Amino acid sequence: MSENDHREDPAAEAAQGSSTSNAFTAVKLLAAAALFYSAGLTFAETYQHMTARSTLNSAHDIEAFTATSSNNNAYSYINWDVHGRRLSSEAKISKENPPSYMKDLFEDLTARTKLMEETPPAEVKYWFEYTGPLQKYFYRYSRSRKKADSFEGRDDSGVVSARFIETAGGGDEYSTFFGKESSDIPTDEMASYKRLLDNCLAMGSETRPDRKKGSVWSELYNDDADRCRILFTLNTVGAGRLTTMLWETRPPTPHSVEPRPWISEQETAATHLERNLQEIDAMCASGLIAARVQVLVCEPIPGVWTDWMDSMLPNCGGKADPMKVKEGSSAKVEERASPVQVVVTANAKTAEVCHDLKSGFMEQRMQELTVSPPYLTDENVDLKTFNPADKNTHPDLVSSDDHDLYVALKWSTLITIRSVNAFLQASADLAIAATSTKSELSKEEQEDGVTVVLSSDASSPFLIPAFVRVSYVSEENNKVAKWRMHGDFFHPAAWEICKDSFDMSWIPGSLSGSGGVTDACHGEKECGQWWVYFAEEQMPTTPEIYANEVTAPLVQGGSNYIYMLTERQRQEVVKVKVCLHAAGDDKTKKELCGDFPQGVIPLGDMESFLMNFTPNTALGKKHSSNRFPGYSRAEERELDRAKVKERKQLKDQEDIEKALFDYTIYPAALFHKDATIKAARARDFAITGAKRDPEAIGPQKVKSGYYDVTITKPRQSQWAWCQAISRKGLCTLYADYFRSFVDDRCLESCGMRKNWSKVERVSDEL
């Protein structure tokens, strides 16, 4: 883009005008309406999904391109062998000699067992298996009574929320684990603590940053150690304080220590933006992650907000607290790099459309910045020579740099190091499954309907871990929503999916060890993992459902409001997008391009992929007509409703009928239960086959050891302990122990046991 082009752009002029009064902002505030693409995309192109034809769209070009791109490189990885050693204590790991970081976990099992053994049977309560502390949620302040109203209870869901987990870090176990100083880590356990970094480097970019003294890297992180480079692209459309746009208010004072007045979850987006920045800063504080934050706005924002966001990321290179900085060690603000970049994504003509939450404008811009396909700046992409690793967007954009992981999210979605760690581990698991020696299904596996074998061939499913948003019940919601939650204000629920939105799959070999993408199965026949496989697209409520119809999520079954891509996955998505762009409107050519990725979630770490919608106002809202979860089985649902009316089961209970059939409130615990039961039943049907008793009810050969019970008393302490481990994401955090197979007690809860538990009446036939 020429200098004249930049001057003529009204959005660029507005950005420059707002930044002249603040030297700090001038360094970081970009007029991306001018910088975004030298090709000058218009909103019409965005709205029409970039359907303009390329000049290189002949059938010969596309066939040649697909022939040279026949491998699914999303499952490829790099063996850097940096920290690539397996735990040297692997041979010593046992139930009696677990890693030191699991000490508290085994003490918890002892306490659970003692509670069950010492309590008289008549006094044993069902909630004994939920041993977490009582939590309070303050939801309203009464000025007249000068007292805050609150609810009290236990959130045993395992979901990380801003409501019940006050400090950043992904929960107590994760913040303790990743907050440990390197000097305090035993040498033989170092691989466990570096697993996140190893997975990131293996799935990330081959180009490593310049980390020499005096480089931007050394300015930001004050060391020369390699890190996982993550780009956080933050969609801020709709952020406000009540009815006022957020940027028209004032941010909190940077590094202030005075007490703040109580603020409700629904009052302002500032508290949610602040929590996300705190979580990102905690990632940088771990020493494993180098974070850059790209904040997307429709119009230029005041410099005080840029300053405040920068000050929230001191461990990522932002402005440090003056009270904690050594004298003379801090460079002047305008002389240093910043981890925050504000990007204005619209110009004067498209600003109004950008603010429209139904337009899909910002969702499209977020995808373009994250993926950076070459046709954004060059309409005539040479399909034979282009490199998906190269980015041609404006070099001033942080997204044009090399990154290992891309995280795109809306301001209302909570991001944590736990979700980043879970995504990288799940991606590594899929990568190792694709490179395992087993490539063909046995006759039994072909007939069971759930086993999926991955490979590097183009015909293999292209799977990427996806996320689901969950919300708590708000005090502002109606009674229908509260009834659906059975009065439980402490359990988060999804509203964009239901039990009909997914199926279950067993992927052999989908367990990666430490030291990057390594084989943890070592040729074991029944080694692998159960995965939630999205069968439907997620269905948000208005206005987001309309935005999704304009700009579809990158991952089928995934979300536009929180998704991640490793560099390897990004390159594969670029290849598909370039091919589709070159094909234009020709359906025959498009069929040669392959499919977009399919969303999956590992069953044993499900709650790490359930992301808190922090305003917590989503439940109790009706979906738009014909746009609701379970749409693939809409006729069956109507038949069920008709039967209920015919039998008069809900006579004179219209509110309950509406709650059951008109609202979608899908609690996290129910999601986990339904997924587990689906997987266990699928395996039970596969094992029984033609011998299955058609008259029998329930499982015949195998069952879920945790869920297939009559709940009159709490389950045994071990089952409750293992389920708590799974819900808290510890199957992944402590993967070196659970994947060593020296302790099989929690394999089922961690989603790693193919044949589940035997039904007691069944002899040893498995």
C-alpha positions in Angstrom: 0.0 0.0 0.0 1.3 3.4 -0.9 1.6 6.3 1.4 -1.0 8.2 -0.6 -3.4 5.3 -0.2 -3.0 5.4 3.6 -3.6 9.2 3.7 -6.8 9.0 1.6 -8.4 6.4 3.8 -10.9 8.1 6.2 -10.5 5.4 8.9 -6.7 5.8 8.7 -7.1 9.6 9.2 -9.4 9.1 12.1 -7.0 6.7 13.7 -4.1 9.1 13.2 -6.1 12.0 14.6 -7.0 10.1 17.8 -3.4 9.1 18.4 -1.5 12.3 17.9 -2.3 13.4 21.5 -0.7 10.2 22.9 2.7 9.0 21.9 2.2 5.6 23.5 -0.9 5.0 21.4 0.8 6.2 18.3 3.2 3.3 18.5 0.4 0.7 18.8 -2.8 1.9 17.3 -3.1 0.7 13.7 -5.5 1.9 11.1 -6.2 -1.5 9.7 -8.9 -0.3 7.4 -6.0 0.9 5.3 -3.4 -1.7 6.3 -5.6 -4.8 6.2 -5.4 -5.7 2.5 -3.6 -3.9 -0.3 -6.2 -5.5 -2.5 -8.9 -3.4 -0.8 -11.6 -5.8 0.2 -15.1 -4.4 0.3 -17.9 -5.5 2.6 -19.8 -6.9 -0.4 -17.0 -9.4 -0.9 -17.1 -10.3 2.8 -20.9 -10.7 2.7 -20.8 -13.0 -0.3 -18.1 -15.2 1.3 -15.4 -14.1 -1.1 -17.0 -15.7 -4.1 -15.1 -13.6 -6.7 -13.5 -15.8 -9.4 -9.7 -16.1 -9.7 -8.0 -16.0 -13.1 -6.3 -19.3 -12.1 -9.4 -21.4 -11.8 -9.0 -23.9 -14.6 -9.8 -27.5 -13.9 -6.2 -28.4 -14.8 -4.8 -26.0 -12.2 -7.0 -27.2 -9.5 -6.4 -30.9 -10.3 -2.7 -30.2 -10.2 -3.0 -28.4 -6.9 -5.0 -31.2 -5.3 -2.6 -33.8 -6.6 0.4 -32.0 -5.1 -1.6 -31.5 -1.8 -2.8 -35.0 -1.4 -1.4 -35.3 2.1 -3.2 -34.0 5.1 -0.4 -31.9 6.6 -2.5 -30.9 9.6 -1.3 -34.1 11.2 2.3 -33.5 10.4 4.7 -32.3 13.1 8.2 -31.3 13.8 10.6 -33.3 16.0 12.6 -30.5 17.5 14.1 -32.7 20.2 14.5 -29.7 22.5 13.0 -31.0 25.6 12.4 -34.3 23.8 13.1 -36.7 26.6 10.5 -38.9 28.2 10.4 -38.8 32.0 13.6 -40.5 33.1 11.6 -41.8 36.1 9.1 -43.5 33.8 10.2 -47.0 34.9 9.8 -45.9 38.5 6.3 -44.5 38.2 3.7 -46.5 40.1 0.7 -46.1 42.4 3.2 -46.1 45.3 5.6 -43.7 43.7 3.6 -41.1 41.8 5.2 -37.8 40.6 5.6 -35.2 43.2 3.0 -32.9 41.6 0.3 -35.5 42.3 0.8 -35.5 46.1 -2.3 -33.5 46.8 -4.4 -35.6 44.5 -3.6 -38.8 46.3 -4.2 -37.1 49.6 -7.7 -36.2 48.3 -8.4 -39.9 47.5 -7.3 -40.8 51.1 -9.7 -38.2 52.5 -12.6 -39.3 50.3 -12.0 -42.9 51.4 -11.8 -42.0 55.0 -15.0 -40.0 54.8 -16.9 -42.9 53.3 -15.5 -45.5 55.7 -16.1 -43.5 58.9 -19.5 -42.2 58.2 -22.4 -44.5 59.4 -24.3 -45.8 56.4 -27.5 -44.1 57.4 -25.7 -40.7 57.4 -24.0 -41.0 54.0 -25.3 -38.3 51.7 -25.3 -38.3 47.9 -23.2 -35.1 47.8 -20.3 -36.7 49.7 -18.5 -37.3 46.4 -18.5 -33.6 45.7 -15.9 -32.6 48.3 -15.1 -29.1 47.0 -15.5 -26.0 49.2 -18.8 -24.1 49.5 -18.8 -21.2 47.2 -20.6 -17.9 47.2 -21.9 -15.9 44.3 -22.8 -12.3 45.0 -25.3 -11.2 42.4 -26.9 -8.0 43.7 -26.2 -5.2 46.1 -29.0 -3.6 48.1 -28.3 0.0 48.9 -31.2 0.2 51.4 -30.0 -2.8 53.4 -26.4 -2.2 52.6 -25.9 -5.9 52.0 -25.1 -8.1 49.1 -27.4 -10.9 48.1 -25.7 -14.2 47.4 -26.2 -17.9 46.6 -24.2 -20.6 48.3 -23.3 -24.0 46.9 -20.7 -26.1 45.1 -19.8 -25.9 41.5 -18.5 -29.5 40.8 -18.7 -29.1 37.0 -15.0 -28.7 36.5 -15.5 -25.7 34.2 -13.3 -22.7 34.8 -15.4 -19.6 35.3 -14.8 -16.0 36.2 -17.7 -16.2 38.6 -16.3 -18.9 41.0 -12.5 -18.8 40.3 -11.4 -15.4 41.3 -7.7 -15.6 40.3 -6.3 -16.2 36.8 -4.4 -19.3 35.9 -7.0 -21.9 34.9 -7.9 -23.2 38.4 -6.0 -24.1 41.5 -4.3 -27.2 40.0 -3.2 -25.5 36.8 -2.1 -22.2 38.4 0.0 -24.2 40.9 1.5 -26.5 38.2 2.4 -23.8 35.7 3.4 -21.3 38.4 6.2 -23.4 39.7 9.7 -22.0 39.4 12.0 -24.1 37.1 14.5 -24.4 40.0 11.9 -26.1 42.1 11.1 -28.8 39.5 12.8 -32.2 39.9 15.0 -33.0 36.9 13.2 -36.3 36.2 9.8 -34.5 36.0 10.9 -31.6 33.8 9.2 -33.2 30.7 5.8 -33.0 32.4 6.2 -29.3 33.0 7.4 -28.7 29.4 4.7 -30.8 27.7 2.7 -27.8 26.7 5.8 -26.2 25.1 6.9 -29.4 23.4 3.4 -30.0 21.9 3.3 -26.4 20.7 6.8 -26.5 19.0 5.9 -29.8 17.4 2.7 -28.5 15.9 3.9 -24.9 15.4 6.0 -22.9 12.9 9.4 -24.2 11.7 10.6 -20.5 11.7 11.8 -19.6 15.2 12.1 -16.1 16.4 15.3 -14.0 16.8 16.0 -14.2 20.5 19.3 -12.5 20.7 20.0 -9.6 23.1 18.6 -6.4 21.8 15.9 -8.1 19.7 12.1 -7.4 20.2 11.9 -10.8 21.8 14.4 -9.9 24.5 12.6 -6.6 25.1 9.3 -8.3 25.7 10.3 -11.4 27.7 13.7 -10.5 29.1 15.2 -13.9 28.2 16.4 -15.9 25.2 14.5 -19.1 25.9 12.1 -20.3 23.2 8.4 -20.2 23.9 5.1 -21.1 22.4 4.2 -18.1 20.3 0.4 -17.5 20.6 -1.6 -14.8 18.7 -4.8 -13.9 20.5 -7.3 -12.2 18.1 -10.0 -10.5 20.2 -13.3 -9.6 18.7 -14.7 -6.6 20.8 -17.9 -5.9 18.8 -20.8 -5.5 21.2 -18.6 -4.7 24.2 -20.2 -1.9 26.2 -21.2 -0.6 29.6 -25.0 -1.1 29.8 -26.2 0.8 26.6 -22.9 2.8 26.2 -20.1 1.5 23.9 -17.2 0.4 26.1 -14.7 2.7 24.5 -16.8 5.7 25.3 -16.3 5.1 29.1 -13.1 5.2 31.1 -11.0 2.1 31.9 -9.8 1.4 35.4 -6.6 3.1 36.4 -3.6 1.0 35.4 -1.9 -0.7 38.4 -4.3 0.9 40.9 -4.5 -0.7 44.3 -7.6 1.0 45.8 -10.7 -1.2 46.4 -13.3 -1.2 43.6 -17.0 -1.1 44.0 -19.0 -4.3 43.3 -19.9 -4.6 39.7 -22.4 -7.2 38.3 -21.5 -9.5 35.5 -24.0 -7.8 33.2 -23.0 -4.2 33.9 -19.9 -3.8 31.8 -17.7 -5.6 29.4 -14.6 -4.1 31.0 -14.5 -6.7 33.7 -14.6 -9.6 31.2 -11.9 -8.0 29.0 -9.8 -7.4 32.1 -10.1 -11.1 33.2 -9.1 -12.3 29.7 -6.0 -10.1 29.8 -5.2 -11.4 33.3 -5.4 -14.9 32.0 -3.1 -14.2 29.0 -0.6 -12.5 31.3 -0.6 -15.6 33.6 0.3 -17.6 30.5 3.3 -15.4 29.8 4.2 -15.6 33.5 4.6 -19.4 33.2 7.7 -18.9 31.0 6.3 -21.2 28.4 4.1 -18.8 26.3 4.9 -15.7 24.3 1.5 -13.9 23.8 0.6 -11.1 21.4 -2.9 -9.7 21.5 -4.6 -8.2 18.5 -7.7 -6.3 19.6 -10.3 -5.8 16.7 -12.4 -2.7 16.8 -14.7 -1.1 14.3 -13.5 2.5 14.8 -10.4 4.1 16.5 -10.5 4.0 20.3 -9.1 6.4 22.9 -5.5 5.9 23.8 -6.3 5.4 27.5 -7.8 2.1 26.6 -4.7 1.0 24.7 -2.6 2.1 27.6 -4.7 0.2 30.1 -4.7 -3.1 28.0 -0.9 -2.8 27.7 -0.6 -2.4 31.5 -2.6 -5.6 32.0 0.1 -7.7 30.4 3.4 -6.9 32.3 4.6 -10.5 31.9 4.0 -10.4 28.2 6.1 -7.2 27.8 3.5 -4.6 28.7 3.9 -1.7 31.1 5.1 -3.0 34.4 3.7 -1.9 37.8 6.0 1.1 38.8 6.0 -0.2 42.4 7.5 -3.5 41.2 10.1 -2.2 38.7 13.7 -1.7 39.6 14.9 1.8 39.2 16.3 2.5 35.7 15.1 -0.9 34.3 12.1 0.2 32.4 12.3 1.8 29.0 10.2 4.8 28.1 6.7 3.8 26.8 7.2 5.1 23.3 10.5 3.4 22.9 9.5 -0.2 23.6 7.4 -2.8 21.8 4.0 -3.7 23.1 2.2 -7.0 23.3 -1.1 -5.3 22.3 -2.1 -4.1 18.9 -5.4 -2.4 18.2 -6.7 -3.1 14.7 -9.4 -1.0 13.1 -11.1 -3.4 10.8 -13.6 -1.1 9.1 -13.5 2.3 7.3 -16.1 5.0 7.2 -18.3 3.2 4.7 -18.3 -0.1 6.6 -18.2 1.0 10.2 -22.0 0.8 10.6 -22.1 -2.7 9.2 -19.2 -3.7 11.5 -21.2 -2.7 14.6 -24.1 -4.8 13.4 -23.9 -8.1 15.4 -26.0 -9.9 12.7 -23.7 -8.9 9.8 -20.9 -11.4 10.4 -18.5 -8.7 9.4 -16.1 -9.0 12.4 -16.3 -12.8 12.4 -15.1 -12.7 8.8 -12.3 -10.2 9.6 -11.2 -12.4 12.6 -10.9 -15.4 10.3 -9.0 -13.5 7.7 -6.5 -12.2 10.2 -6.1 -15.7 11.8 -5.8 -17.7 8.6 -4.2 -15.1 6.3 -5.0 -16.8 2.9 -2.9 -15.3 0.1 -5.8 -14.3 -2.1 -6.6 -11.4 0.3 -3.7 -9.4 -1.2 -3.2 -11.2 -4.5 -6.3 -12.2 -6.5 -4.1 -14.3 -8.9 -2.6 -16.9 -6.6 -0.4 -19.4 -8.4 -1.8 -22.7 -7.2 1.3 -24.5 -8.3 3.9 -22.5 -6.4 2.2 -20.8 -3.5 3.4 -21.7 0.0 0.6 -21.8 2.7 3.2 -20.9 5.3 3.8 -17.5 3.7 1.6 -14.5 4.8 1.1 -11.6 2.4 -1.0 -9.4 4.7 0.5 -6.0 5.7 3.7 -6.5 7.6 2.6 -4.0 10.3 -0.1 -6.4 11.4 1.1 -8.7 14.2 -0.9 -11.5 12.6 1.5 -11.4 9.6 4.3 -12.6 11.9 5.1 -16.3 12.4 3.1 -17.9 15.3 2.7 -21.4 16.6 -0.9 -21.2 17.8 -3.7 -18.9 16.9 -6.6 -18.2 19.3 -9.6 -16.3 18.1 -12.2 -15.3 20.7 -14.9 -12.8 21.5 -14.5 -10.6 24.5 -17.2 -12.5 26.4 -15.5 -15.9 26.2 -13.0 -16.7 29.0 -9.6 -18.1 27.8 -7.2 -19.9 30.1 -3.9 -21.7 30.0 -6.0 -24.9 30.7 -7.9 -24.6 27.4 -4.6 -23.8 25.5 -2.9 -26.8 27.1 -5.9 -29.1 26.3 -6.1 -28.0 22.7 -2.4 -28.6 22.1 -2.5 -32.0 23.7 -5.6 -33.0 21.8 -4.0 -31.8 18.5 -0.9 -33.8 19.4 -3.1 -36.9 20.1 -4.7 -36.6 16.7 -1.4 -36.1 15.0 0.2 -39.3 16.5 -3.0 -41.2 15.7 -2.5 -40.3 12.0 1.1 -41.5 12.0 0.5 -44.7 13.9 1.2 -48.0 12.0 -2.4 -49.1 12.1 -4.1 -47.8 9.0 -6.8 -50.4 8.2 -9.9 -51.3 10.2 -10.5 -54.9 11.3 -13.9 -56.4 10.4 -15.2 -55.8 13.9 -14.1 -52.1 13.8 -15.7 -51.6 10.4 -19.0 -52.8 11.7 -19.0 -51.1 15.1 -19.9 -47.7 13.7 -17.7 -45.7 16.0 -14.0 -46.6 15.2 -12.3 -43.9 13.1 -8.7 -44.4 11.8 -6.7 -41.3 10.9 -3.9 -41.1 8.4 -1.9 -38.5 6.5 -3.9 -39.3 3.3 -6.2 -36.7 1.9 -9.1 -39.1 2.3 -8.6 -39.2 6.1 -11.0 -37.1 8.2 -9.5 -33.6 9.0 -10.2 -33.2 12.7 -9.5 -30.2 14.9 -10.5 -29.8 18.6 -13.4 -27.5 19.0 -15.0 -25.6 21.8 -18.5 -25.1 23.3 -19.6 -22.0 25.3 -21.4 -22.5 28.6 -23.2 -20.0 30.8 -24.5 -20.0 34.4 -28.1 -19.0 35.2 -28.4 -15.3 35.7 -30.5 -13.6 38.3 -32.0 -11.7 35.3 -33.2 -14.9 33.6 -36.9 -16.0 33.6 -38.4 -18.8 35.7 -38.4 -21.2 32.7 -34.6 -21.2 32.7 -34.4 -21.6 36.4 -36.7 -24.5 36.4 -34.7 -26.2 33.8 -31.7 -25.9 36.0 -33.6 -27.4 39.0 -32.7 -24.4 41.0 -29.0 -25.0 40.8 -27.2 -21.7 40.2 -23.8 -23.3 40.4 -23.7 -25.4 37.3 -22.9 -24.1 33.8 -24.9 -25.2 30.8 -24.6 -25.0 27.0 -27.3 -23.5 24.9 -25.8 -24.0 21.4 -25.8 -27.8 21.5 -28.0 -30.6 22.8 -27.7 -34.4 23.1 -28.5 -34.8 19.4 -25.7 -32.5 18.3 -22.9 -35.1 18.6 -21.9 -38.7 18.2 -19.0 -40.6 19.7 -15.9 -42.1 18.0 -13.0 -44.2 19.2 -9.8 -43.2 17.5 -7.1 -45.9 17.9 -3.6 -44.7 18.8 -4.8 -41.2 19.7 -2.5 -40.8 22.8 0.6 -38.8 22.5 3.4 -39.0 25.1 5.8 -36.4 26.4 8.6 -34.7 24.4 6.4 -33.5 21.6 4.2 -35.7 19.4 5.3 -39.2 20.5 3.6 -42.6 20.7 2.2 -43.4 24.1 0.5 -46.6 23.0 3.7 -48.5 22.0 1.7 -50.9 19.8 -1.0 -51.8 22.4 -4.0 -53.1 20.5 -6.8 -51.4 22.5 -5.0 -48.2 23.1 -6.6 -44.9 22.1 -9.2 -42.4 23.2 -13.0 -41.7 22.9 -13.9 -38.4 21.2 -17.0 -36.3 20.9 -17.7 -35.9 17.2 -20.0 -33.0 16.3 -22.8 -34.1 14.0 -24.4 -30.7 13.8 -23.4 -27.1 13.6 -23.6 -25.2 16.9 -26.8 -23.0 17.1 -26.5 -19.8 19.0 -29.4 -17.5 19.7 -30.0 -14.2 17.9 -28.1 -12.1 16.8 -25.1 -14.5 16.6 -27.0 -17.2 14.6 -27.4 -14.8 11.7 -23.8 -13.8 11.8 -22.9 -17.5 11.6 -25.0 -17.8 8.4 -23.0 -15.0 6.8 -19.6 -16.2 8.1 -19.6 -19.9 8.8 -17.2 -21.2 11.5 -13.8 -22.4 10.2 -14.4 -25.8 12.0 -17.6 -27.7 11.2 -19.4 -28.1 14.5 -17.2 -25.5 16.0 -17.8 -22.0 17.2 -17.1 -18.5 15.7 -16.6 -17.2 19.2 -13.7 -19.3 20.4 -11.5 -21.4 18.2 -7.8 -22.3 17.9 -5.5 -23.4 15.1 -1.9 -24.6 15.3 0.3 -23.4 12.5 0.1 -26.8 10.9 -3.7 -26.7 11.0 -3.7 -23.2 9.7 -1.7 -24.1 6.6 -4.1 -26.9 5.8 -7.1 -24.6 6.1 -5.3 -22.1 3.8 -4.9 -24.8 1.2 -8.6 -25.6 1.2 -9.6 -21.9 1.1 -7.3 -21.1 -1.7 -8.6 -24.0 -3.7 -12.2 -23.0 -3.1 -11.5 -19.4 -4.0 -9.9 -20.5 -7.3 -12.9 -22.8 -8.1 -15.3 -19.9 -7.9 -18.9 -21.0 -8.3 -18.0 -24.3 -10.1 -19.3 -27.1 -7.8 -17.3 -29.7 -9.7 -14.0 -28.0 -9.0 -15.0 -27.3 -5.4 -15.4 -31.0 -4.8 -11.7 -31.5 -5.6 -10.7 -29.1 -2.8 -11.5 -31.3 0.2 -13.5 -30.5 3.3 -13.1 -28.0 6.0 -12.0 -29.5 9.4 -14.5 -31.3 11.6 -14.8 -30.5 15.3 -14.0 -33.0 18.0 -13.5 -33.0 21.8 -11.7 -35.6 23.8 -14.1 -37.2 26.2 -11.6 -37.5 29.1 -10.9 -33.8 29.0 -14.3 -32.4 27.9 -14.6 -29.7 30.5 -11.4 -28.0 29.3 -13.3 -27.3 26.0 -16.3 -25.9 27.7 -15.7 -22.1 27.8 -17.4 -19.8 30.1 -19.6 -17.1 28.5 -18.7 -14.6 31.2 -21.8 -12.3 31.2 -23.8 -15.4 31.9 -27.0 -14.1 30.2 -27.4 -16.7 27.5 -29.7 -19.3 29.2 -33.4 -19.0 29.0 -33.5 -17.4 25.6 -35.4 -18.9 22.7 -33.7 -19.9 19.5 -34.9 -18.6 16.2 -37.3 -20.6 14.2 -35.7 -23.6 12.5 -32.3 -22.6 14.0 -32.0 -24.7 17.2 -29.8 -27.4 18.5 -31.0 -30.9 17.5 -32.3 -29.6 14.2 -31.3 -32.8 12.5 -33.9 -34.7 14.6 -36.6 -32.0 14.6 -39.3 -34.4 13.5 -38.5 -36.8 16.3 -38.7 -34.0 18.8 -42.1 -32.9 17.6 -43.3 -36.5 17.8 -42.1 -36.7 21.4 -43.9 -33.5 22.2 -47.1 -34.9 20.6 -46.9 -38.0 22.7 -46.5 -36.1 25.9 -49.6 -34.1 25.1 -51.5 -37.2 24.1 -50.7 -38.9 27.3 -51.4 -35.7 29.3 -48.2 -36.2 31.2 -47.8 -32.4 31.6 -51.4 -31.5 31.9 -51.8 -28.0 33.3 -48.1 -27.6 33.4 -47.5 -25.5 30.3 -44.4 -23.8 31.7 -42.7 -27.2 32.2 -43.6 -28.3 28.7 -42.2 -25.1 27.2 -39.0 -25.5 29.3 -38.5 -29.0 28.0 -39.2 -28.4 24.3 -38.8 -24.6 23.6 -35.6 -23.9 25.5 -32.1 -25.4 25.2 -30.3 -25.6 28.5 -27.8 -28.4 28.4 -25.8 -28.7 31.7 -22.1 -29.6 31.5 -22.5 -32.6 33.7 -25.4 -33.9 31.5 -23.2 -33.4 28.4 -20.5 -35.5 30.0 -23.0 -38.2 31.0 -24.7 -38.4 27.6 -21.4 -38.6 25.8 -20.2 -41.4 28.1 -23.4 -43.4 27.8 -23.4 -43.0 24.0 -19.9 -44.3 23.8 -20.5 -47.2 26.3 -23.7 -48.3 24.5 -22.1 -48.1 21.1 -19.3 -50.5 22.4 -21.9 -52.7 24.1 -23.8 -53.1 20.8 -20.6 -53.8 18.9 -19.6 -56.6 21.4 -23.0 -58.3 21.6 -23.7 -58.1 17.8 -26.1 -60.7 16.6 -26.1 -62.4 20.0 -27.8 -59.4 21.6 -31.0 -60.2 23.5 -33.7 -58.0 21.9 -35.8 -58.2 25.1 -33.0 -57.0 27.5 -33.1 -53.5 28.7 -29.9 -51.6 29.4 -26.3 -52.7 28.8 -25.6 -56.4 28.4 -21.8 -56.8 28.2 -20.1 -53.5 29.1 -21.3 -50.4 30.9 -20.1 -47.1 32.3 -18.8 -47.8 35.8 -19.6 -44.3 36.9 -23.0 -43.6 35.3 -24.7 -47.0 35.0 -25.7 -47.2 38.6 -28.8 -46.6 40.7 -28.1 -43.4 42.6 -29.4 -43.9 46.1 -26.1 -43.4 47.8 -22.8 -41.8 46.6 -20.6 -43.9 44.4 -17.4 -45.4 45.8 -14.7 -42.9 46.6 -12.5 -44.1 43.8 -15.1 -43.5 41.1 -15.9 -40.1 42.5 -12.2 -39.3 42.7 -11.5 -40.3 39.1 -14.5 -38.4 37.8 -13.3 -35.3 39.6 -9.9 -35.8 38.0 -11.5 -35.9 34.5 -13.8 -32.9 35.2 -10.9 -30.7 36.4 -8.8 -31.5 33.3 -6.2 -33.5 35.3 -6.1 -36.4 32.9 -4.3 -34.1 30.5 -2.4 -32.0 33.0 -0.9 -35.2 34.6 -0.8 -37.0 31.3 2.6 -38.5 32.0 1.2 -40.5 34.9 -2.2 -41.5 33.5 -0.7 -42.5 30.1 2.0 -44.6 31.7 -0.7 -47.2 32.3 0.8 -48.2 35.6 -2.4 -47.2 37.3 -5.6 -48.2 35.5 -8.1 -47.0 38.0 -9.0 -43.8 36.1 -8.6 -45.0 32.5 -12.3 -45.1 32.0 -13.0 -41.7 33.4 -10.1 -40.3 31.3 -11.8 -41.7 28.2 -9.0 -44.1 27.5 -10.7 -47.5 28.0 -12.3 -48.9 24.8 -14.3 -51.7 26.5 -15.5 -49.8 29.6 -16.5 -51.8 32.6 -17.9 -55.4 32.5 -21.5 -55.9 33.5 -21.2 -58.0 36.7 -23.3 -60.9 35.4 -21.0 -61.3 32.4 -18.3 -63.9 32.5 -14.8 -63.1 31.4 -15.5 -62.9 27.6 -13.7 -59.7 26.7 
